[in-house]
Amino acid sequence: MYSEFAVPITRLKQGHNLFEWHVGNEFFGSFENSEVLGADVDVKVDVMFDGCDVKVAGGISGNVTGVCDRGLENVSIPVSTAFED
């Protein structure tokens, strides 16, 4: 399952290589005892390949659903972050 999220480093072309994935319930459901009950998250990764240098930047945005500790009801939480190496 996780191979669909792998970046084929040996097949990168020079310059920017954009990868986009959707992470849903199936992904989080594959983890034992996951506290994530549902998910609708988009992932974007830009891998910049320049000779021997590889730089990675990207971000995630969407919603995850978990159980509220106080009311024990399902709660949808928006998530959004960006990253750069």
C-alpha positions as CSV (number, residue, x, y, z in Angstrom):
1,M,0.0,0.0,0.0
2,Y,2.7,2.5,0.9
3,S,4.5,2.1,-2.4
4,E,2.0,4.4,-4.0
5,F,3.4,7.1,-1.8
6,A,7.1,6.4,-2.7
7,V,9.1,8.9,-4.8
8,P,11.1,7.1,-7.5
9,I,14.4,8.9,-6.8
10,T,16.3,7.0,-9.5
11,R,13.9,8.1,-12.1
12,L,13.7,11.8,-11.3
13,K,14.2,14.2,-14.2
14,Q,16.4,17.3,-13.8
15,G,14.4,20.2,-12.3
16,H,11.1,20.1,-10.5
17,N,9.2,16.8,-10.1
18,L,5.7,17.3,-8.7
19,F,3.9,14.4,-6.9
20,E,0.3,14.6,-5.6
21,W,-1.6,12.1,-3.5
22,H,-4.9,11.8,-1.7
23,V,-4.8,10.2,1.8
24,G,-8.0,8.8,3.0
25,N,-9.6,6.4,5.4
26,E,-7.8,3.4,3.9
27,F,-4.4,4.8,4.7
28,F,-5.0,5.5,8.3
29,G,-7.1,2.3,8.7
30,S,-4.0,0.3,7.9
31,F,-2.3,1.4,11.1
32,E,-3.2,-0.7,14.2
33,N,-4.8,1.3,16.9
34,S,-5.0,4.5,14.8
35,E,-6.8,7.4,16.5
36,V,-7.7,8.7,13.1
37,L,-11.2,7.5,12.3
38,G,-11.5,9.3,8.9
39,A,-9.4,11.4,6.6
40,D,-9.6,13.5,3.5
41,V,-6.1,14.9,3.1
42,D,-4.3,16.1,-0.1
43,V,-0.5,15.9,-0.1
44,K,1.7,17.8,-2.6
45,V,5.5,17.2,-2.8
46,D,7.9,19.0,-5.1
47,V,11.3,17.2,-5.5
48,M,13.9,19.4,-7.1
49,F,16.7,17.4,-8.6
50,D,19.9,19.1,-9.7
51,G,22.8,16.7,-10.3
52,C,23.6,15.2,-7.0
53,D,21.4,17.6,-5.0
54,V,17.8,16.6,-4.1
55,K,15.6,19.2,-2.3
56,V,12.1,18.4,-1.1
57,A,9.3,20.8,-0.4
58,G,5.6,20.3,0.0
59,G,2.5,20.5,2.1
60,I,-0.7,18.8,3.3
61,S,-4.2,20.1,3.7
62,G,-7.5,18.6,4.5
63,N,-9.5,17.2,7.4
64,V,-9.0,14.3,9.8
65,T,-11.7,12.8,12.1
66,G,-11.0,11.6,15.6
67,V,-12.8,11.1,18.9
68,C,-13.1,14.1,21.2
69,D,-11.5,13.3,24.6
70,R,-14.1,15.3,26.5
71,G,-17.4,14.5,24.8
72,L,-16.4,11.2,23.2
73,E,-18.1,12.3,19.9
74,N,-16.4,12.4,16.5
75,V,-14.8,15.7,15.7
76,S,-13.4,16.8,12.3
77,I,-10.1,18.7,12.6
78,P,-8.7,20.8,9.7
79,V,-5.0,20.1,9.1
80,S,-2.7,22.2,7.0
81,T,1.1,22.5,7.0
82,A,4.0,23.0,4.6
83,F,7.6,21.7,4.8
84,E,11.0,22.3,3.2
85,D,14.3,20.5,3.6
